[in-house]
Amino acid sequence: MADAVRRDFATPVARHWPRAGALVVAIVALLVSATVAVLVGPANISVADVGRVLLNHLTGADYAVEASIDAIVWEIRLPRVLLAGAVGASLAFSGAAYQGVFRNPLADPYLLGVASGAGLAGALAIVLEAPLSTGGFSLLPLISFAGAMGSVLLAYSIARVGGTTPNTTLVLAGVAISSLSVSFISYILILDSRNVSQVLAWLLGSFNGSSWHDLTYVLPYAIPAGALIVLHGRVLNVLQLDEAEASQLGIDVQRTKTLLLVAASLATAAAVSVVGIVGFIGLLAPHIVRLLIGPDYRRLLPIAAMVGATLLIVADIGARTLVSPGELPVGVVTSFIGAPFFLFLLRRQRKAYF
């Protein structure tokens, strides 16, 4: 099975893309999508106005800009775009880490129950009116992290048989736990209708009302977690071998897997705690990069983070414009994109095994 998974990770297409070319394309795509996201909205704002607003705030210049335009760009659109990019990147490198640790290309934080577990813990905290911040620092990511890790440990214990953890069983356990978490969330909402709108608005995923302060809820967790995962790129490559082979090469397999799972779960929990459950980004971004440049995690992780940021920024543009003047939950848009892609990957996995 491990050989089949490795064959699935590597594709002939990957050899046609050099690392530098893929990196440049990823950077350009991210910058273009972010620029478009700042420009798109009910108010018509030019690129020149956006440039003047950025220069005024970043360099202390004093270019003439209408106060309303300054407020729209700096206080509304720019924080929303940056938060979407941070969340997308977090889900992408977390998904890649899960795929590497479990040697399963269908694994991501959503499928393994991490996101739904984090969502359940966050929903409980909101309904029970627990303290969500202290000293200006959000506690919701830590509460969500506890739920995320509980889901991971439960899925891992269910799937573990005779000292081994079959990948297919692990994914199925994660899906079951996700469904169970969603059922508990529904039960909680039925029992306490006072917080239904607040919990649902959070769970369905939305960047509406994003502020600069929201970035402080994500970045303190996502940046260290992302750095740790990227620094383990070579180790993730080694983990694609059998665990016995990886141990012979000097890797403390259990310690490394635990460390990477904790980092990926923390980044996912932080993202979910601010935005809600946004599915499929952690599945799409690593696979898009893997299809283009190959399975080397040293190259895949940083580029996947940029692709994840781009995907979620584009999805948020769709969420804002598809039903204008209304707004769709961004999780709905990512599901529309991700579900067909997941079915495609599932079919490829079937061919790999059979």
N, C-alpha and C positions, 0 to 999 in steps of 0.2 A: 504493500500500500504506500509506503514512504516513497518508493520509486515512482509510483503513479503520480503522487502529489508533486514530486520534483519535476516530472515531465510536464505536468500541467502548469507549473510556475514558469517554465522556460518555453519561449516560442520563437520561431524563426524570425518573426517581425522584429524582435528585440535587437537582433544583430545589426539592423540597418540604421539605428539611431545612436550616434556617439553621445557621450555624457554631456559634453559642452553644448551641443546643439539642443538636446532635450532641456538643459538648464536654461538656456536663453529663451526657448519657446515658453517654458513654464513662467519665467519672470515676466515676459512680454504679455502673456495671457492674463496674468494676475494684475498687472498694472492697467491694462485696457479694461478689464472687467470692473476694477475698482473705480476707474475714472467714469465709466458709463454709469455705474451705480450712484455716484455722487451727482451726476448730471440729471438722471431720470427722476421725475416727480411732477406733481401738479404745477409747481412754479418753474417757469423757464429760466434757467440759469446758464450762462455761457461758460466756456472753458476759461476765458480771460477773468471772469468774476471769481471763479473757483481759485485760480492761480493767485489773484490779489488777496483773497481771504487767507489762503495758506501763508503767503508771504507776510501778511500783517501779523498773524499769530505766531509764526515760527521765527521770524527775524526781527520783529518789532518795527517793521516798515509802516508807513502811514498812507497807503494808497486809498483813494476814495472808493468806498463801497457802501451801498445802501445797508442800513442796519438790519432790515428784514432779510436780505440776502446773506449777510454775515451770520445771522442767527440760524438760518436754514442750513447753510453749509457746515458751520462749525459745531453747532449744538445738536443738530438733528441727523443730517445725512452722513457726515464723516464718522461719528462714533458708531453708527449703525453698520457702516461698511467695514470698519476696522474690527468690530465685534464679530461680524459674520466671518471675516477672514481668520480671526483667532480661533473661533469655534470650529470652522472647517478644517483648519490645519491640525487642531487637537484631535478631532475625530479621525483624520486621515492617518497620522502617525500612530495613533492608538490602534486603529484597525490593522495597520501593517505589523505592529508588534504582536498582536494576537495571532495573526496569520502565521507569523514566524515561530512564535513559541509553541503553538499547537500543530505546526506543519499542516495547516488546513487552509486552503485558499478561499473557503467559504466562511471563515470565521471573521467576525467583527464585533465591536462592543454591543451592538444591538442584538445580533443573533445569539450571543452567549449570555444574554440576560443582564449585562452590566447596566445599560441605559435604563431599562425598565426597573431594575432594582434601585438605581439611584433615584428614578422618578418616584417610586413608592416611598422611599425614605423622605424625600423632599415634600411629597404630598402630606405625609403624616405630620411632618414638622409644621407645615402651614396650618393644617386642620387643628392640631393640638395647641397651636399658638405658642410654640416653643421659641425661646430667644434665637433670633436668626443673625444677630451681629453683636460684636463687642469691640469697643474702641475703634469703631469705624471699619472694622474688618469683618467680612461676611463669614458666618459659620455654616451657611447652607451648603457650600461645596463639601465641607467635612462631613456633614450629616448625609449628604448624597453619597459620599465616598464609602461610608459605612454600609449603606444599602448596596452599593455596587460590589464591594468586596464580599458581602454576604451572598450575593447571587453567584459570584465566581466560585466561592468555596463550595456552595451547595451543588452547582453544576458539576464541578470537578469530583466531588465525593460520590455523586450519583453515577457518573460515567466511569469511575475507576473500578476496574474488575481485575482481580488477581495481580495487582501491582502494575497494571497497564491502563492507559486511558485511550480507548479507540476514538478517533477523531469524529466519526459519524455519530457515535453515541453521545459525545460531548456536545455537538451541535444540537442534536435532538433534545438533550437535557436543557440546554440554554433556551431553546424555543419554548419548551414547556414551562420553564421558570418565568420567561417573559409573559406568557399568557396568564400564568398564575398571578404575577404582579399586577398586570392590568386588571384582572378580576378583583383583586383586593382594592385597587384604586377606585374602581367603580362602586364597590361596596362602601368604601369610606365616603364617597360623594353622596350616596343615597342616605347614609346615616346623618351626615352633617351638610345640609344644603346651604348653609350660610356662606361657605367658602367655595362653592361650586365654580363660580365664574373665575375666581383667582386661580384655582388649581387647574381648571381646564385651559385657561389662557396660557398657563405655563407649560402644561404637558403637551399641548398640540404643537408647540414650537413657534416662536414669533420673535422678531427683532423690533417690533413696534414699541416705541418709547425707549429705545436704547439710549444710554448716556455714557459719558466718559467714565463714570463711576462703575458701570458694569464691567468695564475692562479690568478693573482692579479685582473683580471676583474671579476672573479667568486666568489672567496672565501669571499671578504669583504661583499658581499650581501647574499651568500648562508649560511654562518656559522651562523650569527645572526638569519636569517629566520628559519633555521633548528632547532636551539636551542629553539626558541620561539614555534615552532610547537610541538616539542617533549615535552616541558614542559606543553603543553596543552593536553597531551594524555588522562588524566582522563576526562577533559572537553569534548573532542571529544566523549568519551564513553557516557557521559550524553546526548550529542546532538543527539545520535541515538534514543532517546525517542522523543515524540512529543514536539514541542517547548513550549507548555504550561506546560508540565510536567517538562521540563528542567528549565523553569523560576521559578517554585515552589520550585525547589531544589537549588535556589540561583544563577543561571547562568544568566548573562546579555546576552541573546541570540544574539541580533542584534550586540552588540558591539563585542562579541567574534567571531561571524561569519565574521564580517568586518575585524577584526584584523588578523584572520587566512587566509582570502582570500588575504589580502595585502601581508602578509609574503610569501605565496605560489606563488603569482604572481611575486613578486620581485625575488625570487629564480629562477623561470622559465624564467623570462625576462633576468636575468644575464646569464643563461645557453644558451639561444637562441642567445643572442647578440654575443657570442664568437664562438659558434659551428654551429648555424643554427637550423632549425626545425628538431628535432629528435623525431619522434613519438613513442607512445606505451610504452615507458619505464615507464612512470607514471601510466600506466594501468596494465602492467604485474607484476612489482615488488610487489606492495601491495597485489595483488591477490595471487601470489605465496606464500607469507608469510601468508596471511589469511587462505589459504587452509591447511597450515602446522601447524600453532600454534593457529589459532582462531582470533576473531575480536577485541581483547583487544588492543586499540591503544597505551597503555603504553608499550607493548611489540612489537607491530607491527611496529611502526615508526622507531626505530633505526635499526631493522633487515631489514626492507624494504629498508632503505638507503644503506645498504651494498649489498643487492641483486641487487638493481638498479645499483650500481657501477660495480658489477661483470658482469651484463648483458651487459652494454655498453662497458666495456673493451673487452668482448668476441666478441661483434658485431664489434668492431673496428678491432680485429684480423681478422675476416672474411672479412671486407672491404679491408684490406691490402693484403690478400692472395688469395681470390677467383678468381680474374682476374689478378694475378701477371704476369708481372711486373707493370700493371696498378693498379688503386685503385678505388673502388666503394665509392659513398657517404655513410656514415654510416647510414643516414636516410633510405636509400633503404634497408639495411640489417635489421634494426629494424622493418621495415614495413613487410618484408617477414616473420619475426617471429611473429610480433604482430597481424597482420590482422587475421590469423586463430584463434589465441587465443581470439580475440575480438568477432569473430563469435561464438565461443564456449560459451563465457560469455553471449552473446545475447540470445542464445538458453536456457541457464539456467534461465535467467531472464523471458523468455516467460513461462517456466514451473512454475516459482515462482508465476507469476501473474494469470495464467490460469490453 
